Amino acid sequence: MIVLSGIRPTGNLHLGNYFGAVKNFVKMQETNKCFFFIADYHSLTTHPDPKILHHNVKNVLVDYLASGLDPEKSTIYIQSDLPEVAELALLLSMHAYLGELERTTSFKEKARQQPENVNAGLLTYPVLQAADILIHHANKVPVGKDQQQHLEMTRNFAARFNRIYNKEYFPIPEPFNFGEELLKIPGLDGSGKMGKSENNGIFLIDDPATIRKKVKRAVTDSGPTEPNSTVSEPVNNLFTLMAAVSKSDTLQFFKEQYANCTIKYGDLKKQLAEDIIAYTQPIREKILDLSQNNDYLKKVVENGKEKAKVSAAKTIKEVREIMGIKEF
Ligand code: TRP
């Protein structure tokens, strides 16, 4: 099975990225043909500072490798290293309709967030994403809630292409569901999932002092007042984090303390911080090591590009022919 996932490079990866996706990617690469790429073209839709874009691409690459994505087992590449993707997006755009693009939730949201910059790249974002997926004939795409609509559009574009040219050419990609294994990691600010903001996210690269400081500041409540009361959202979030990084005995211990109203949040946080530090330590060491090793990163990227080119070039050649672009 061909599995593909892309990520926009917007900074370092946090525990939410790790437990919600990357950790599972590491497993998937054992039994599937996997493509993991960094979607730098997509990043351009929000006009990042050209001085930091490359930096962000490098950070994601390093975090991916340090987390265990293996360039021998998987194809790890940078989107902009495959101009075939841009060409396929152009070709697919001929069958993408203005109405459906304008109705896309992510487009409407971005148009609201950045009214001064409603560019054509934002409008055709789902077409580019479809090209990412279809260029390798991917069968499965791991997607969170926010990407479901984009995958649905990819499915539509693929089916439409097949219908228009009367050929079962593109496989219709399906969402990959981790099911039970998928951990949704909440943030530290009391509600919602872990994000990038400083007081909400813990990054794989964070050092022990930073982790201690962040966890210490995490939102809690005023404490349980009667036995076996329902756990409030912020405290439950800390338990969820603990479930990801701590021994089950530890979690059990603090849950019982909560139930009998003897819990001290200071102790819970101290333990949680130390367990996060221990869990992320090997990853952080690899991150520090890899960031110094530009020669190696360059090799990984070149090798990924070469591997990704194989299916990309084949698809472009075939799509051109199907659409009537022929060589003399
Ligand atoms: N739009 C995705 C996001 O913001 C990133 C992405 C680009 C992607 N191309 C993709 C994800 C192809 C999966 C498949 O997270």
py3Dmol code that shows the C-alpha trace and the ligand (Angstrom):
import py3Dmol

protein = """\
ATOM      1  CA  MET A   1       0.000   0.000   0.000  1.00  0.00           C
ATOM      2  CA  ILE A   2       1.220   3.492  -0.844  1.00  0.00           C
ATOM      3  CA  VAL A   3       0.879   5.909   2.078  1.00  0.00           C
ATOM      4  CA  LEU A   4       1.585   9.615   1.779  1.00  0.00           C
ATOM      5  CA  SER A   5       1.684  12.497   4.190  1.00  0.00           C
ATOM      6  CA  GLY A   6       2.689  16.127   3.838  1.00  0.00           C
ATOM      7  CA  ILE A   7       3.325  18.796   6.410  1.00  0.00           C
ATOM      8  CA  ARG A   8       3.597  22.542   6.010  1.00  0.00           C
ATOM      9  CA  PRO A   9       6.880  23.768   7.459  1.00  0.00           C
ATOM     10  CA  THR A  10       5.850  26.361  10.017  1.00  0.00           C
ATOM     11  CA  GLY A  11       8.255  25.631  12.854  1.00  0.00           C
ATOM     12  CA  ASN A  12       9.440  22.823  15.080  1.00  0.00           C
ATOM     13  CA  LEU A  13       7.324  19.768  15.780  1.00  0.00           C
ATOM     14  CA  HIS A  14       5.587  19.528  19.142  1.00  0.00           C
ATOM     15  CA  LEU A  15       4.335  16.577  21.166  1.00  0.00           C
ATOM     16  CA  GLY A  16       0.967  16.860  19.428  1.00  0.00           C
ATOM     17  CA  ASN A  17       2.611  16.294  16.037  1.00  0.00           C
ATOM     18  CA  TYR A  18       4.657  13.472  17.479  1.00  0.00           C
ATOM     19  CA  PHE A  19       1.947  11.442  19.213  1.00  0.00           C
ATOM     20  CA  GLY A  20      -0.779  12.443  16.751  1.00  0.00           C
ATOM     21  CA  ALA A  21       1.130  11.529  13.624  1.00  0.00           C
ATOM     22  CA  VAL A  22       4.887  11.024  13.458  1.00  0.00           C
ATOM     23  CA  LYS A  23       5.065   8.175  15.960  1.00  0.00           C
ATOM     24  CA  ASN A  24       2.583   6.258  13.811  1.00  0.00           C
ATOM     25  CA  PHE A  25       4.446   7.115  10.617  1.00  0.00           C
ATOM     26  CA  VAL A  26       7.505   5.459  12.109  1.00  0.00           C
ATOM     27  CA  LYS A  27       5.504   2.246  12.490  1.00  0.00           C
ATOM     28  CA  MET A  28       3.773   2.501   9.110  1.00  0.00           C
ATOM     29  CA  GLN A  29       7.023   2.675   7.208  1.00  0.00           C
ATOM     30  CA  GLU A  30       7.778  -0.919   8.240  1.00  0.00           C
ATOM     31  CA  THR A  31       4.921  -2.381   6.227  1.00  0.00           C
ATOM     32  CA  ASN A  32       4.049   0.209   3.557  1.00  0.00           C
ATOM     33  CA  LYS A  33       5.621   2.180   0.788  1.00  0.00           C
ATOM     34  CA  CYS A  34       5.621   5.591   2.433  1.00  0.00           C
ATOM     35  CA  PHE A  35       6.142   9.103   1.125  1.00  0.00           C
ATOM     36  CA  PHE A  36       6.705  11.867   3.669  1.00  0.00           C
ATOM     37  CA  PHE A  37       7.254  15.301   2.262  1.00  0.00           C
ATOM     38  CA  ILE A  38       7.595  18.877   3.453  1.00  0.00           C
ATOM     39  CA  ALA A  39       5.041  21.105   1.728  1.00  0.00           C
ATOM     40  CA  ASP A  40       7.023  24.290   1.241  1.00  0.00           C
ATOM     41  CA  TYR A  41       5.018  25.360  -1.849  1.00  0.00           C
ATOM     42  CA  HIS A  42       1.907  25.295   0.325  1.00  0.00           C
ATOM     43  CA  SER A  43       3.638  27.469   2.912  1.00  0.00           C
ATOM     44  CA  LEU A  44       4.067  30.205   0.351  1.00  0.00           C
ATOM     45  CA  THR A  45       0.309  30.858   0.371  1.00  0.00           C
ATOM     46  CA  THR A  46       0.761  32.786   3.611  1.00  0.00           C
ATOM     47  CA  HIS A  47       3.909  34.635   2.433  1.00  0.00           C
ATOM     48  CA  PRO A  48       6.439  33.504   5.040  1.00  0.00           C
ATOM     49  CA  ASP A  49       9.587  35.573   5.410  1.00  0.00           C
ATOM     50  CA  PRO A  50      11.972  34.192   2.741  1.00  0.00           C
ATOM     51  CA  LYS A  51      14.708  34.315   5.348  1.00  0.00           C
ATOM     52  CA  ILE A  52      12.943  31.804   7.605  1.00  0.00           C
ATOM     53  CA  LEU A  53      11.302  29.421   5.118  1.00  0.00           C
ATOM     54  CA  HIS A  54      14.401  27.313   4.579  1.00  0.00           C
ATOM     55  CA  HIS A  55      15.069  27.278   8.279  1.00  0.00           C
ATOM     56  CA  ASN A  56      11.586  25.882   8.900  1.00  0.00           C
ATOM     57  CA  VAL A  57      12.007  23.230   6.213  1.00  0.00           C
ATOM     58  CA  LYS A  58      15.257  22.146   7.822  1.00  0.00           C
ATOM     59  CA  ASN A  59      13.687  22.030  11.282  1.00  0.00           C
ATOM     60  CA  VAL A  60      10.876  19.745  10.164  1.00  0.00           C
ATOM     61  CA  LEU A  61      13.295  17.503   8.294  1.00  0.00           C
ATOM     62  CA  VAL A  62      15.549  17.205  11.331  1.00  0.00           C
ATOM     63  CA  ASP A  63      12.602  16.577  13.676  1.00  0.00           C
ATOM     64  CA  TYR A  64      11.254  13.904  11.324  1.00  0.00           C
ATOM     65  CA  LEU A  65      14.576  12.095  11.106  1.00  0.00           C
ATOM     66  CA  ALA A  66      15.225  12.377  14.841  1.00  0.00           C
ATOM     67  CA  SER A  67      11.780  10.896  15.510  1.00  0.00           C
ATOM     68  CA  GLY A  68      12.616   7.823  13.500  1.00  0.00           C
ATOM     69  CA  LEU A  69      11.472   8.398   9.938  1.00  0.00           C
ATOM     70  CA  ASP A  70      13.998   6.392   8.017  1.00  0.00           C
ATOM     71  CA  PRO A  71      15.182   7.598   4.590  1.00  0.00           C
ATOM     72  CA  GLU A  72      16.135   4.022   3.729  1.00  0.00           C
ATOM     73  CA  LYS A  73      12.632   2.711   4.344  1.00  0.00           C
ATOM     74  CA  SER A  74      10.590   5.726   3.275  1.00  0.00           C
ATOM     75  CA  THR A  75      10.821   8.423   0.652  1.00  0.00           C
ATOM     76  CA  ILE A  76      11.401  11.689   2.489  1.00  0.00           C
ATOM     77  CA  TYR A  77      11.522  14.750   0.253  1.00  0.00           C
ATOM     78  CA  ILE A  78      10.890  18.452  -0.134  1.00  0.00           C
ATOM     79  CA  GLN A  79       7.819  19.296  -2.235  1.00  0.00           C
ATOM     80  CA  SER A  80       9.578  22.019  -4.240  1.00  0.00           C
ATOM     81  CA  ASP A  81      12.238  19.495  -5.299  1.00  0.00           C
ATOM     82  CA  LEU A  82       9.558  17.950  -7.516  1.00  0.00           C
ATOM     83  CA  PRO A  83       8.470  20.490 -10.160  1.00  0.00           C
ATOM     84  CA  GLU A  84       6.310  17.634 -11.498  1.00  0.00           C
ATOM     85  CA  VAL A  85       3.961  18.372  -8.604  1.00  0.00           C
ATOM     86  CA  ALA A  86       3.534  21.943  -9.802  1.00  0.00           C
ATOM     87  CA  GLU A  87       2.873  20.736 -13.326  1.00  0.00           C
ATOM     88  CA  LEU A  88       0.308  18.192 -12.198  1.00  0.00           C
ATOM     89  CA  ALA A  89      -1.396  20.903 -10.122  1.00  0.00           C
ATOM     90  CA  LEU A  90      -1.619  23.060 -13.246  1.00  0.00           C
ATOM     91  CA  LEU A  91      -3.084  20.213 -15.265  1.00  0.00           C
ATOM     92  CA  LEU A  92      -5.566  19.254 -12.543  1.00  0.00           C
ATOM     93  CA  SER A  93      -6.622  22.879 -12.131  1.00  0.00           C
ATOM     94  CA  MET A  94      -8.210  22.694 -15.588  1.00  0.00           C
ATOM     95  CA  HIS A  95     -10.855  20.471 -14.045  1.00  0.00           C
ATOM     96  CA  ALA A  96     -11.232  22.245 -10.707  1.00  0.00           C
ATOM     97  CA  TYR A  97     -14.143  24.634 -10.562  1.00  0.00           C
ATOM     98  CA  LEU A  98     -14.129  28.092  -9.064  1.00  0.00           C
ATOM     99  CA  GLY A  99     -17.269  27.379  -7.058  1.00  0.00           C
ATOM    100  CA  GLU A 100     -15.924  24.333  -5.257  1.00  0.00           C
ATOM    101  CA  LEU A 101     -12.613  26.038  -4.543  1.00  0.00           C
ATOM    102  CA  GLU A 102     -14.347  29.105  -3.130  1.00  0.00           C
ATOM    103  CA  ARG A 103     -16.507  26.906  -0.915  1.00  0.00           C
ATOM    104  CA  THR A 104     -13.531  25.147   0.703  1.00  0.00           C
ATOM    105  CA  THR A 105     -13.528  25.734   4.460  1.00  0.00           C
ATOM    106  CA  SER A 106      -9.790  26.363   4.690  1.00  0.00           C
ATOM    107  CA  PHE A 107     -10.008  28.950   1.905  1.00  0.00           C
ATOM    108  CA  LYS A 108     -12.863  30.796   3.542  1.00  0.00           C
ATOM    109  CA  GLU A 109     -11.029  30.765   6.838  1.00  0.00           C
ATOM    110  CA  LYS A 110      -7.798  32.089   5.348  1.00  0.00           C
ATOM    111  CA  ALA A 111      -9.685  34.740   3.392  1.00  0.00           C
ATOM    112  CA  ARG A 112     -11.113  35.909   6.702  1.00  0.00           C
ATOM    113  CA  GLN A 113      -7.755  35.761   8.502  1.00  0.00           C
ATOM    114  CA  GLN A 114      -5.761  37.548   5.826  1.00  0.00           C
ATOM    115  CA  PRO A 115      -8.196  39.713   3.822  1.00  0.00           C
ATOM    116  CA  GLU A 116      -5.268  41.715   2.459  1.00  0.00           C
ATOM    117  CA  ASN A 117      -3.788  38.581   0.870  1.00  0.00           C
ATOM    118  CA  VAL A 118      -6.473  36.407  -0.709  1.00  0.00           C
ATOM    119  CA  ASN A 119      -4.127  35.132  -3.411  1.00  0.00           C
ATOM    120  CA  ALA A 120      -4.743  32.555  -6.147  1.00  0.00           C
ATOM    121  CA  GLY A 121      -2.441  30.093  -4.369  1.00  0.00           C
ATOM    122  CA  LEU A 122      -4.842  30.008  -1.442  1.00  0.00           C
ATOM    123  CA  LEU A 123      -7.730  29.329  -3.790  1.00  0.00           C
ATOM    124  CA  THR A 124      -5.961  26.471  -5.564  1.00  0.00           C
ATOM    125  CA  TYR A 125      -4.407  25.061  -2.378  1.00  0.00           C
ATOM    126  CA  PRO A 126      -6.582  21.901  -2.561  1.00  0.00           C
ATOM    127  CA  VAL A 127      -5.535  21.333  -6.176  1.00  0.00           C
ATOM    128  CA  LEU A 128      -1.873  21.435  -5.217  1.00  0.00           C
ATOM    129  CA  GLN A 129      -2.593  19.059  -2.355  1.00  0.00           C
ATOM    130  CA  ALA A 130      -4.384  16.714  -4.759  1.00  0.00           C
ATOM    131  CA  ALA A 131      -1.312  16.816  -7.000  1.00  0.00           C
ATOM    132  CA  ASP A 132       0.881  15.859  -4.014  1.00  0.00           C
ATOM    133  CA  ILE A 133      -1.249  12.815  -3.410  1.00  0.00           C
ATOM    134  CA  LEU A 134      -2.050  11.747  -6.962  1.00  0.00           C
ATOM    135  CA  ILE A 135       1.473  12.185  -8.318  1.00  0.00           C
ATOM    136  CA  HIS A 136       2.510   9.017  -6.424  1.00  0.00           C
ATOM    137  CA  HIS A 137      -0.850   7.263  -6.832  1.00  0.00           C
ATOM    138  CA  ALA A 138      -1.141   7.147  -3.048  1.00  0.00           C
ATOM    139  CA  ASN A 139      -3.827   4.850  -1.628  1.00  0.00           C
ATOM    140  CA  LYS A 140      -3.886   6.090   1.947  1.00  0.00           C
ATOM    141  CA  VAL A 141      -3.441   9.520   3.439  1.00  0.00           C
ATOM    142  CA  PRO A 142      -3.339   9.931   7.233  1.00  0.00           C
ATOM    143  CA  VAL A 143      -5.461  13.005   7.894  1.00  0.00           C
ATOM    144  CA  GLY A 144      -6.636  14.910  10.897  1.00  0.00           C
ATOM    145  CA  LYS A 145     -10.029  16.585  10.994  1.00  0.00           C
ATOM    146  CA  ASP A 146      -8.709  19.802   9.446  1.00  0.00           C
ATOM    147  CA  GLN A 147      -7.550  17.953   6.326  1.00  0.00           C
ATOM    148  CA  GLN A 148     -10.600  15.774   5.702  1.00  0.00           C
ATOM    149  CA  GLN A 149     -12.162  18.168   3.243  1.00  0.00           C
ATOM    150  CA  HIS A 150      -8.920  18.484   1.276  1.00  0.00           C
ATOM    151  CA  LEU A 151      -8.733  14.715   0.934  1.00  0.00           C
ATOM    152  CA  GLU A 152     -12.386  14.580  -0.089  1.00  0.00           C
ATOM    153  CA  MET A 153     -11.607  17.106  -2.831  1.00  0.00           C
ATOM    154  CA  THR A 154      -8.640  15.025  -3.958  1.00  0.00           C
ATOM    155  CA  ARG A 155     -10.958  12.056  -4.256  1.00  0.00           C
ATOM    156  CA  ASN A 156     -13.353  14.150  -6.341  1.00  0.00           C
ATOM    157  CA  PHE A 157     -10.601  15.442  -8.606  1.00  0.00           C
ATOM    158  CA  ALA A 158      -9.250  11.932  -9.136  1.00  0.00           C
ATOM    159  CA  ALA A 159     -12.666  10.445  -9.920  1.00  0.00           C
ATOM    160  CA  ARG A 160     -13.509  13.373 -12.200  1.00  0.00           C
ATOM    161  CA  PHE A 161     -10.262  12.976 -14.118  1.00  0.00           C
ATOM    162  CA  ASN A 162     -10.908   9.259 -14.556  1.00  0.00           C
ATOM    163  CA  ARG A 163     -14.426   9.954 -15.762  1.00  0.00           C
ATOM    164  CA  ILE A 164     -13.542  12.766 -18.173  1.00  0.00           C
ATOM    165  CA  TYR A 165     -10.774  10.767 -19.821  1.00  0.00           C
ATOM    166  CA  ASN A 166     -12.662   7.533 -19.506  1.00  0.00           C
ATOM    167  CA  LYS A 167      -9.807   5.664 -17.889  1.00  0.00           C
ATOM    168  CA  GLU A 168      -9.324   4.195 -14.427  1.00  0.00           C
ATOM    169  CA  TYR A 169      -6.083   6.064 -14.085  1.00  0.00           C
ATOM    170  CA  PHE A 170      -5.848   7.577 -10.604  1.00  0.00           C
ATOM    171  CA  PRO A 171      -6.567   5.338  -7.609  1.00  0.00           C
ATOM    172  CA  ILE A 172      -9.051   7.048  -5.277  1.00  0.00           C
ATOM    173  CA  PRO A 173      -7.109   7.770  -2.086  1.00  0.00           C
ATOM    174  CA  GLU A 174      -8.614   6.903   1.264  1.00  0.00           C
ATOM    175  CA  PRO A 175      -8.126   8.437   4.680  1.00  0.00           C
ATOM    176  CA  PHE A 176      -5.814   6.415   6.861  1.00  0.00           C
ATOM    177  CA  ASN A 177      -7.271   5.937  10.281  1.00  0.00           C
ATOM    178  CA  PHE A 178      -4.999   5.102  13.165  1.00  0.00           C
ATOM    179  CA  GLY A 179      -8.101   4.249  15.173  1.00  0.00           C
ATOM    180  CA  GLU A 180      -7.383   3.367  18.792  1.00  0.00           C
ATOM    181  CA  GLU A 181      -3.716   4.105  18.500  1.00  0.00           C
ATOM    182  CA  LEU A 182      -4.228   7.759  17.745  1.00  0.00           C
ATOM    183  CA  LEU A 183      -3.534   9.937  20.755  1.00  0.00           C
ATOM    184  CA  LYS A 184      -4.914  13.448  20.657  1.00  0.00           C
ATOM    185  CA  ILE A 185      -2.508  15.518  22.654  1.00  0.00           C
ATOM    186  CA  PRO A 186      -4.019  18.535  24.388  1.00  0.00           C
ATOM    187  CA  GLY A 187      -2.153  21.782  25.004  1.00  0.00           C
ATOM    188  CA  LEU A 188      -1.015  23.224  28.306  1.00  0.00           C
ATOM    189  CA  ASP A 189      -3.293  26.250  28.273  1.00  0.00           C
ATOM    190  CA  GLY A 190      -6.353  24.457  29.567  1.00  0.00           C
ATOM    191  CA  SER A 191      -8.392  23.716  26.471  1.00  0.00           C
ATOM    192  CA  GLY A 192      -8.083  22.397  22.970  1.00  0.00           C
ATOM    193  CA  LYS A 193      -5.287  20.534  21.268  1.00  0.00           C
ATOM    194  CA  MET A 194      -1.605  21.250  21.424  1.00  0.00           C
ATOM    195  CA  GLY A 195      -0.524  24.023  19.089  1.00  0.00           C
ATOM    196  CA  LYS A 196       2.465  26.119  18.339  1.00  0.00           C
ATOM    197  CA  SER A 197       2.060  28.955  20.782  1.00  0.00           C
ATOM    198  CA  GLU A 198       4.699  29.079  23.496  1.00  0.00           C
ATOM    199  CA  ASN A 199       2.452  28.592  26.511  1.00  0.00           C
ATOM    200  CA  ASN A 200       0.564  25.754  24.860  1.00  0.00           C
ATOM    201  CA  GLY A 201       3.055  23.501  23.122  1.00  0.00           C
ATOM    202  CA  ILE A 202       6.072  21.469  24.125  1.00  0.00           C
ATOM    203  CA  PHE A 203       8.459  21.021  21.240  1.00  0.00           C
ATOM    204  CA  LEU A 204      10.633  17.988  20.638  1.00  0.00           C
ATOM    205  CA  ILE A 205      13.618  20.286  20.720  1.00  0.00           C
ATOM    206  CA  ASP A 206      12.773  21.893  24.091  1.00  0.00           C
ATOM    207  CA  ASP A 207      15.494  21.418  26.708  1.00  0.00           C
ATOM    208  CA  PRO A 208      14.755  20.150  30.232  1.00  0.00           C
ATOM    209  CA  ALA A 209      14.655  23.634  31.788  1.00  0.00           C
ATOM    210  CA  THR A 210      12.146  24.832  29.182  1.00  0.00           C
ATOM    211  CA  ILE A 211       9.982  21.757  29.649  1.00  0.00           C
ATOM    212  CA  ARG A 212       9.962  22.199  33.441  1.00  0.00           C
ATOM    213  CA  LYS A 213       9.043  25.863  33.091  1.00  0.00           C
ATOM    214  CA  LYS A 214       6.235  25.198  30.602  1.00  0.00           C
ATOM    215  CA  VAL A 215       4.689  22.352  32.564  1.00  0.00           C
ATOM    216  CA  LYS A 216       4.892  24.372  35.778  1.00  0.00           C
ATOM    217  CA  ARG A 217       2.840  27.101  34.129  1.00  0.00           C
ATOM    218  CA  ALA A 218       0.212  24.726  32.713  1.00  0.00           C
ATOM    219  CA  VAL A 219      -3.359  25.645  33.567  1.00  0.00           C
ATOM    220  CA  THR A 220      -5.077  23.556  36.280  1.00  0.00           C
ATOM    221  CA  ASP A 221      -8.071  24.228  38.528  1.00  0.00           C
ATOM    222  CA  SER A 222      -8.575  24.922  42.232  1.00  0.00           C
ATOM    223  CA  GLY A 223      -8.529  21.221  43.070  1.00  0.00           C
ATOM    224  CA  PRO A 224     -11.136  18.536  43.752  1.00  0.00           C
ATOM    225  CA  THR A 225     -13.376  19.283  46.717  1.00  0.00           C
ATOM    226  CA  GLU A 226     -15.343  16.081  46.915  1.00  0.00           C
ATOM    227  CA  PRO A 227     -14.303  12.474  46.299  1.00  0.00           C
ATOM    228  CA  ASN A 228     -14.636  11.017  42.805  1.00  0.00           C
ATOM    229  CA  SER A 229     -15.671  14.294  41.189  1.00  0.00           C
ATOM    230  CA  THR A 230     -15.356  14.642  37.441  1.00  0.00           C
ATOM    231  CA  VAL A 231     -11.946  15.792  36.374  1.00  0.00           C
ATOM    232  CA  SER A 232     -11.916  19.299  34.887  1.00  0.00           C
ATOM    233  CA  GLU A 233     -10.651  19.751  31.335  1.00  0.00           C
ATOM    234  CA  PRO A 234      -7.272  21.361  32.138  1.00  0.00           C
ATOM    235  CA  VAL A 235      -6.388  18.678  34.688  1.00  0.00           C
ATOM    236  CA  ASN A 236      -7.630  15.924  32.440  1.00  0.00           C
ATOM    237  CA  ASN A 237      -5.316  17.333  29.766  1.00  0.00           C
ATOM    238  CA  LEU A 238      -2.352  16.796  32.070  1.00  0.00           C
ATOM    239  CA  PHE A 239      -3.527  13.235  32.647  1.00  0.00           C
ATOM    240  CA  THR A 240      -3.699  12.702  28.892  1.00  0.00           C
ATOM    241  CA  LEU A 241      -0.139  13.932  28.498  1.00  0.00           C
ATOM    242  CA  MET A 242       0.876  11.670  31.325  1.00  0.00           C
ATOM    243  CA  ALA A 243      -0.794   8.719  29.619  1.00  0.00           C
ATOM    244  CA  ALA A 244       1.455   9.368  26.631  1.00  0.00           C
ATOM    245  CA  VAL A 245       4.798   9.695  28.387  1.00  0.00           C
ATOM    246  CA  SER A 246       4.590   8.177  31.882  1.00  0.00           C
ATOM    247  CA  LYS A 247       4.334   4.658  33.290  1.00  0.00           C
ATOM    248  CA  SER A 248       0.747   3.559  33.774  1.00  0.00           C
ATOM    249  CA  ASP A 249       1.371   3.191  37.541  1.00  0.00           C
ATOM    250  CA  THR A 250       2.297   6.843  37.734  1.00  0.00           C
ATOM    251  CA  LEU A 251      -0.875   7.928  35.993  1.00  0.00           C
ATOM    252  CA  GLN A 252      -2.910   5.605  38.174  1.00  0.00           C
ATOM    253  CA  PHE A 253      -1.292   7.024  41.305  1.00  0.00           C
ATOM    254  CA  PHE A 254      -2.209  10.632  40.494  1.00  0.00           C
ATOM    255  CA  LYS A 255      -5.695   9.713  39.321  1.00  0.00           C
ATOM    256  CA  GLU A 256      -6.334   8.036  42.661  1.00  0.00           C
ATOM    257  CA  GLN A 257      -4.986  11.068  44.492  1.00  0.00           C
ATOM    258  CA  TYR A 258      -7.389  13.191  42.500  1.00  0.00           C
ATOM    259  CA  ALA A 259     -10.266  10.877  43.336  1.00  0.00           C
ATOM    260  CA  ASN A 260      -9.566  11.075  47.076  1.00  0.00           C
ATOM    261  CA  CYS A 261      -8.798  14.794  46.997  1.00  0.00           C
ATOM    262  CA  THR A 262      -5.190  14.525  48.167  1.00  0.00           C
ATOM    263  CA  ILE A 263      -3.630  15.533  44.874  1.00  0.00           C
ATOM    264  CA  LYS A 264      -1.049  18.321  44.806  1.00  0.00           C
ATOM    265  CA  TYR A 265      -0.800  19.741  41.310  1.00  0.00           C
ATOM    266  CA  GLY A 266       2.769  20.808  41.978  1.00  0.00           C
ATOM    267  CA  ASP A 267       3.774  17.162  42.438  1.00  0.00           C
ATOM    268  CA  LEU A 268       1.807  16.049  39.402  1.00  0.00           C
ATOM    269  CA  LYS A 269       3.524  18.675  37.273  1.00  0.00           C
ATOM    270  CA  LYS A 270       6.994  17.836  38.564  1.00  0.00           C
ATOM    271  CA  GLN A 271       6.482  14.181  37.705  1.00  0.00           C
ATOM    272  CA  LEU A 272       4.957  14.975  34.331  1.00  0.00           C
ATOM    273  CA  ALA A 273       7.829  17.310  33.418  1.00  0.00           C
ATOM    274  CA  GLU A 274      10.452  14.691  34.330  1.00  0.00           C
ATOM    275  CA  ASP A 275       8.633  12.018  32.332  1.00  0.00           C
ATOM    276  CA  ILE A 276       8.369  14.275  29.279  1.00  0.00           C
ATOM    277  CA  ILE A 277      12.070  15.061  29.584  1.00  0.00           C
ATOM    278  CA  ALA A 278      12.989  11.380  29.798  1.00  0.00           C
ATOM    279  CA  TYR A 279      10.707  10.499  26.893  1.00  0.00           C
ATOM    280  CA  THR A 280      11.991  13.206  24.553  1.00  0.00           C
ATOM    281  CA  GLN A 281      15.644  13.066  25.582  1.00  0.00           C
ATOM    282  CA  PRO A 282      16.831  10.627  22.866  1.00  0.00           C
ATOM    283  CA  ILE A 283      14.915  12.538  20.201  1.00  0.00           C
ATOM    284  CA  ARG A 284      16.330  15.857  21.372  1.00  0.00           C
ATOM    285  CA  GLU A 285      19.865  14.494  21.302  1.00  0.00           C
ATOM    286  CA  LYS A 286      19.390  13.349  17.727  1.00  0.00           C
ATOM    287  CA  ILE A 287      17.923  16.718  16.761  1.00  0.00           C
ATOM    288  CA  LEU A 288      20.979  18.533  18.121  1.00  0.00           C
ATOM    289  CA  ASP A 289      23.261  16.097  16.363  1.00  0.00           C
ATOM    290  CA  LEU A 290      21.475  16.199  12.998  1.00  0.00           C
ATOM    291  CA  SER A 291      21.191  19.994  12.911  1.00  0.00           C
ATOM    292  CA  GLN A 292      24.981  20.146  12.888  1.00  0.00           C
ATOM    293  CA  ASN A 293      25.267  17.653  10.075  1.00  0.00           C
ATOM    294  CA  ASN A 294      24.336  19.538   6.943  1.00  0.00           C
ATOM    295  CA  ASP A 295      26.193  17.140   4.656  1.00  0.00           C
ATOM    296  CA  TYR A 296      24.025  14.299   5.858  1.00  0.00           C
ATOM    297  CA  LEU A 297      20.814  16.318   5.521  1.00  0.00           C
ATOM    298  CA  LYS A 298      21.803  17.267   1.992  1.00  0.00           C
ATOM    299  CA  LYS A 299      22.289  13.602   1.154  1.00  0.00           C
ATOM    300  CA  VAL A 300      18.922  12.660   2.628  1.00  0.00           C
ATOM    301  CA  VAL A 301      17.166  15.367   0.615  1.00  0.00           C
ATOM    302  CA  GLU A 302      18.922  14.494  -2.629  1.00  0.00           C
ATOM    303  CA  ASN A 303      18.229  10.839  -2.191  1.00  0.00           C
ATOM    304  CA  GLY A 304      14.564  11.556  -1.384  1.00  0.00           C
ATOM    305  CA  LYS A 305      14.228  13.716  -4.450  1.00  0.00           C
ATOM    306  CA  GLU A 306      15.678  11.011  -6.651  1.00  0.00           C
ATOM    307  CA  LYS A 307      13.347   8.351  -5.281  1.00  0.00           C
ATOM    308  CA  ALA A 308      10.287  10.608  -5.467  1.00  0.00           C
ATOM    309  CA  LYS A 309      11.136  11.558  -9.057  1.00  0.00           C
ATOM    310  CA  VAL A 310      10.546   8.037 -10.269  1.00  0.00           C
ATOM    311  CA  SER A 311       6.795   7.956  -9.698  1.00  0.00           C
ATOM    312  CA  ALA A 312       6.422  11.700 -10.277  1.00  0.00           C
ATOM    313  CA  ALA A 313       7.999  11.630 -13.723  1.00  0.00           C
ATOM    314  CA  LYS A 314       5.992   8.552 -14.702  1.00  0.00           C
ATOM    315  CA  THR A 315       2.700  10.138 -13.650  1.00  0.00           C
ATOM    316  CA  ILE A 316       3.392  13.397 -15.456  1.00  0.00           C
ATOM    317  CA  LYS A 317       4.308  11.583 -18.642  1.00  0.00           C
ATOM    318  CA  GLU A 318       1.098   9.549 -18.506  1.00  0.00           C
ATOM    319  CA  VAL A 319      -1.176  12.443 -17.567  1.00  0.00           C
ATOM    320  CA  ARG A 320       0.211  14.579 -20.374  1.00  0.00           C
ATOM    321  CA  GLU A 321      -0.542  11.793 -22.825  1.00  0.00           C
ATOM    322  CA  ILE A 322      -4.007  11.168 -21.439  1.00  0.00           C
ATOM    323  CA  MET A 323      -4.809  14.867 -21.771  1.00  0.00           C
ATOM    324  CA  GLY A 324      -3.538  14.953 -25.350  1.00  0.00           C
ATOM    325  CA  ILE A 325      -0.096  16.461 -24.970  1.00  0.00           C
ATOM    326  CA  LYS A 326       1.981  14.301 -27.267  1.00  0.00           C
ATOM    327  CA  GLU A 327       5.583  14.305 -28.362  1.00  0.00           C
ATOM    328  CA  PHE A 328       6.488  14.838 -32.034  1.00  0.00           C
TER     329      PHE A 328
END
"""
ligand_1 = """\
15
LIG
N -2.455 20.835 3.900
C -1.713 19.999 4.790
C -1.636 20.679 6.174
O -1.725 21.870 6.269
C -0.308 19.746 4.297
C -0.328 18.972 3.015
C 0.032 19.426 1.792
C -0.697 17.603 2.849
N -0.079 18.439 0.868
C -0.532 17.310 1.482
C -1.150 16.618 3.714
C -0.826 16.034 0.957
C -1.448 15.352 3.211
C -1.289 15.083 1.833
O -1.437 19.988 7.148
"""
view = py3Dmol.view(width=600, height=400)
view.addModel(protein, "pdb")
view.setStyle({"model": 0}, {"cartoon": {"style": "trace"}})
view.addModel(ligand_1, "xyz")
view.setStyle({"model": 1}, {"stick": {}})
view.zoomTo()
view.show()
